[in-house]
Amino acid sequence: MALKLGFIYKRFWRLGCLLLLLFGLVLAGYVPPASALTPEQKLVYEVWRIVNRSYLDGTFNHQSWLDVRQKALKGNFANHEAAYSTIQSMLKSLDDPFTRFLEPEKYRSLQVSTAGELTGVGLQITLNPRGGLEVITPIEDSPADKADLKPRDRILKIEGLSTENLTLDEAAARMRGSRGSVITLLIGREGEKDREVILVRDRIALNPVVSDLRLSPEGTKIGYLSLSQFSANAVTDLAHAISILEKKGASAYILDLRNNPGGLLQAGIEIARLWLDSGTIVYTANRQGIQGTYEAFGPALTTDPLVIIVNQGTASASEILAGALQDNHRAQLVGETTFGKGLIQSLFELSDGSGLAVTIAKYETPNHRDINKLGIKPDQIIPQTSLNREQIGTKADVQYQAAIELLSKKLVMGH
């Protein structure tokens, strides 16, 4: 009898363990093996897994990412479009405009646009975290620049279509087009009435560096450098300009980063190295903490005094450069607090040819200041009145005049 009871007990114990195991798998968000998933479910799971492994915010916007997966994989997807819709809903729950899904055609278009010639209106745009499509800055001499669009302007409509529910990629695609074609934007600006702007698309020339030798009121030779974008040739062009200004006898420099929306991170790092003998340039931090660091290893091209001019349109790689030179006491900053874009995205190609952009890290300055949404605060805050292109770097330019004055004081103290 005891033997029989023992046998029954063992069977119940095994059954109980099996039930506990199954219950545990349910709690853990068990996913069937890959062979049991449809191609559409595999795509959804692929996106979920990349975000789970790489996304900067480990709280996933204060939600259970496992629950998101369970809910998503319950769907019976009739086609890839249904899977795409589910993926977009998953990503929307993160409340991060930079983490986004790119359908195959948009992903291919993005790859072409980063490698080929720019044709469009010449606007650098972002999604404001509080909602709405916003101008980071217009590119110099572009149709948008000539139409007097400014940083922080809101793009309310594109060709009559509200931008309220558009992604960055959808908005950018709608503004691209062939040279000579016309586009109408509805623009909102704080303190002003909304206005329609008609632009003619054009080829956008990227000449990132403008340099000139100026004289201070005291007769000091000052090298003026304007950097409009961190393109692939920006480092070489800027190094060449500094070398020429050194030969002409420049004893101080102004680096104008106003309305520079950024560009290539590596270009920003290399340009910081042109000015620094040593020191940290920037840290990258993922959700586990500091992930990487970029250092200067010298020698700098010049040790002459340097002032950097920044404004609300100074963004991304520009902020990394400005923050690096400020924290290393290599330069002083004048102007306005910068834009505050300090997030790093990585692009993943998915199994069906679509793409996924994921925010994987953030930038921190050498003093561990967080750039994102906060920006870089200048040493001397100088609000700027409205200027036309011809007035930049003249007596009408109060930020430029403040930079000249600061350099003059530095040079007097140095003697």
Residue pairs with C-beta under 8 A, 6 or more apart in sequence:
28 66
29 66
29 67
29 69
29 70
31 37
31 45
31 69
31 73
34 42
37 45
37 73
38 77
39 352
40 77
40 79
40 80
40 82
40 83
41 73
41 75
41 77
41 83
42 351
43 80
43 83
43 87
43 350
43 351
43 352
43 354
44 72
44 73
44 75
44 77
44 83
44 86
44 87
44 90
45 69
45 73
46 350
46 351
47 87
47 90
47 91
47 101
47 350
47 356
48 65
48 68
48 69
48 72
48 90
50 348
50 356
50 358
51 60
51 65
51 90
51 91
51 94
51 99
51 356
51 358
52 65
52 69
54 346
54 358
54 360
55 94
55 99
55 287
55 358
55 359
55 360
56 286
56 287
56 343
56 359
56 360
56 361
56 362
57 94
57 96
57 287
57 359
58 287
60 68
60 93
60 94
61 93
61 94
61 95
61 96
63 93
68 90
68 93
72 86
72 87
72 89
72 90
75 82
75 86
77 83
77 86
80 352
84 101
84 103
84 354
87 101
88 101
91 99
91 100
91 101
96 359
97 126
97 127
97 129
97 167
97 168
98 127
98 168
98 343
98 345
98 357
98 359
99 345
99 357
99 358
99 359
100 167
100 168
100 169
100 356
100 357
101 354
101 355
101 356
102 110
102 169
102 354
102 355
102 356
102 357
103 354
104 352
104 353
104 354
104 355
106 169
106 173
106 355
107 349
107 353
107 354
107 355
108 353
109 173
110 169
110 347
110 355
113 176
117 203
118 203
118 204
118 206
119 176
119 177
119 178
119 179
119 201
119 202
119 203
119 204
120 175
120 176
120 177
120 201
120 202
120 204
121 142
121 143
121 144
121 175
121 183
121 185
121 199
121 201
121 202
122 138
122 139
122 141
122 142
122 143
122 144
122 145
122 202
122 204
123 135
123 138
123 139
123 142
123 144
123 149
123 155
123 175
124 135
124 136
124 137
124 138
124 139
124 261
124 262
124 315
125 133
125 134
125 135
125 136
125 155
125 168
125 171
125 172
126 133
126 134
126 136
126 168
126 341
127 133
127 134
127 167
127 168
128 134
128 154
129 373
131 164
132 154
132 156
132 163
132 164
133 154
133 155
133 156
133 163
133 166
133 168
133 171
134 152
134 153
134 154
134 155
135 144
135 149
135 150
135 151
135 152
135 153
135 154
135 155
136 151
136 261
136 313
136 315
136 339
136 341
137 151
137 259
137 260
137 261
137 313
137 315
138 144
138 145
138 149
138 150
138 259
139 145
139 204
139 206
139 228
139 229
139 261
140 228
140 259
140 389
141 205
141 389
142 202
142 204
143 199
143 200
143 201
143 202
144 199
145 389
147 197
147 199
149 187
149 197
150 189
150 313
151 259
151 311
151 312
151 313
151 339
152 189
152 190
152 312
153 187
153 188
153 189
154 187
154 188
154 189
155 163
155 171
155 185
155 186
155 187
155 188
156 162
156 163
156 186
156 187
156 188
156 194
157 163
157 185
157 186
158 166
158 171
158 174
158 175
158 183
158 184
158 185
159 174
159 183
159 184
160 184
161 174
163 171
166 174
175 183
175 185
176 201
177 183
177 201
178 201
179 201
179 202
179 203
180 200
180 201
180 202
181 200
181 201
182 198
182 199
182 200
182 201
183 198
183 199
183 201
184 196
184 197
184 198
184 199
185 196
185 197
185 199
186 194
186 195
186 196
186 197
187 194
187 195
187 196
187 197
188 194
189 195
206 228
206 229
206 231
207 228
208 227
208 228
208 229
208 230
208 231
208 233
208 234
208 237
208 238
209 225
209 226
209 227
209 228
209 234
209 237
209 238
209 241
210 225
210 226
210 228
211 223
211 224
211 225
211 226
211 241
211 244
211 245
212 223
212 224
212 393
213 221
213 222
213 223
213 224
213 245
213 248
213 249
213 250
214 221
214 222
214 223
214 224
214 254
214 393
214 404
215 221
215 222
216 222
216 252
216 404
216 407
216 408
216 411
217 404
217 408
218 408
218 411
220 251
220 252
220 407
220 408
220 411
221 248
221 249
221 250
221 251
221 252
222 250
222 251
222 252
222 253
222 254
222 404
222 407
223 241
223 242
223 245
223 246
223 248
223 250
223 252
223 253
223 254
223 304
224 253
224 254
224 256
224 393
225 238
225 241
225 242
225 245
225 253
225 254
225 255
225 256
226 256
226 392
226 393
227 234
227 238
227 255
227 256
227 257
227 260
227 271
227 318
228 259
228 260
229 260
229 261
229 262
229 263
230 260
230 262
230 263
230 264
230 265
230 267
230 268
230 271
230 317
230 318
231 263
231 264
231 267
232 264
232 267
234 263
234 264
234 267
234 271
235 267
235 270
235 271
235 274
238 271
238 274
239 274
239 301
242 253
242 274
242 301
242 302
243 301
245 253
246 301
246 302
250 302
250 304
251 304
251 305
251 411
252 304
252 305
252 306
252 307
252 407
252 410
252 411
253 302
253 304
253 305
253 306
253 307
254 306
254 307
254 308
254 309
254 400
254 403
254 404
254 407
255 306
255 307
255 308
255 309
255 331
256 308
256 309
256 392
256 393
256 400
257 308
257 309
257 310
257 314
257 318
257 321
257 322
258 309
258 310
258 311
258 313
258 314
258 335
258 384
258 392
258 399
259 311
259 313
259 314
260 313
260 314
260 315
260 318
261 313
261 315
261 316
261 318
261 339
262 268
262 315
262 316
262 317
262 318
262 319
262 341
263 316
263 317
264 317
265 317
265 320
265 344
267 317
268 282
268 317
268 318
268 320
268 321
269 281
269 282
269 294
269 320
271 321
272 281
272 282
272 296
272 320
272 321
272 324
272 325
273 281
273 296
273 297
273 298
273 300
274 300
274 301
275 300
275 301
275 302
275 306
275 325
275 330
275 331
276 296
276 298
276 300
276 324
276 325
276 328
276 330
277 296
277 298
277 299
277 300
277 303
278 295
278 296
278 297
278 298
279 295
279 296
279 324
279 328
279 330
279 366
280 293
280 294
280 295
280 296
280 324
280 327
280 328
280 366
281 294
281 295
281 296
281 320
281 324
281 366
282 293
282 294
282 320
282 323
282 324
282 363
282 364
282 365
282 366
283 290
283 292
283 293
283 294
283 363
283 364
283 365
283 366
283 368
284 290
284 291
284 292
284 293
284 344
284 361
284 362
284 363
284 364
285 291
285 361
285 362
285 363
285 364
286 360
286 361
290 364
291 361
296 328
305 407
305 410
305 411
305 414
306 325
306 330
306 331
306 332
307 331
307 332
307 333
307 334
307 403
307 406
307 407
308 321
308 322
308 325
308 326
308 331
308 332
308 333
308 334
309 333
309 334
309 335
309 399
309 400
309 403
310 318
310 322
310 333
310 334
310 335
310 336
310 338
310 376
310 378
311 335
311 336
311 338
311 384
311 399
312 336
312 337
312 338
312 339
313 339
314 322
314 335
314 338
314 339
314 376
315 338
315 339
315 340
315 341
316 339
316 341
316 342
318 338
319 338
319 339
319 340
319 341
319 342
319 363
319 371
319 375
319 376
320 342
320 363
320 365
320 371
322 331
322 333
322 338
322 376
323 365
323 366
323 369
323 371
323 376
324 330
324 365
324 366
325 331
326 332
326 333
326 365
326 376
326 379
327 365
327 366
327 367
327 369
328 366
332 379
332 380
332 406
333 376
333 377
333 378
333 379
333 380
334 378
334 379
334 380
334 381
334 382
334 399
334 402
334 403
334 406
335 378
335 381
335 382
335 384
335 399
336 378
336 381
336 382
336 383
336 384
337 375
337 376
337 377
337 378
337 381
338 371
338 375
338 376
339 375
340 371
340 372
340 373
340 374
340 375
341 371
341 372
342 362
342 363
342 364
342 370
342 371
342 372
342 373
342 374
343 359
343 361
343 362
343 363
343 372
344 359
344 360
344 361
344 362
344 363
345 357
345 358
345 359
345 360
346 357
346 358
346 360
347 355
347 356
347 357
348 355
348 356
348 357
348 358
349 355
350 356
362 370
362 371
362 372
363 371
363 372
364 370
364 371
365 371
365 376
369 376
380 402
380 406
382 398
382 399
382 402
384 397
384 398
384 399
385 398
387 396
387 397
391 397
392 400
393 400
394 400
395 401
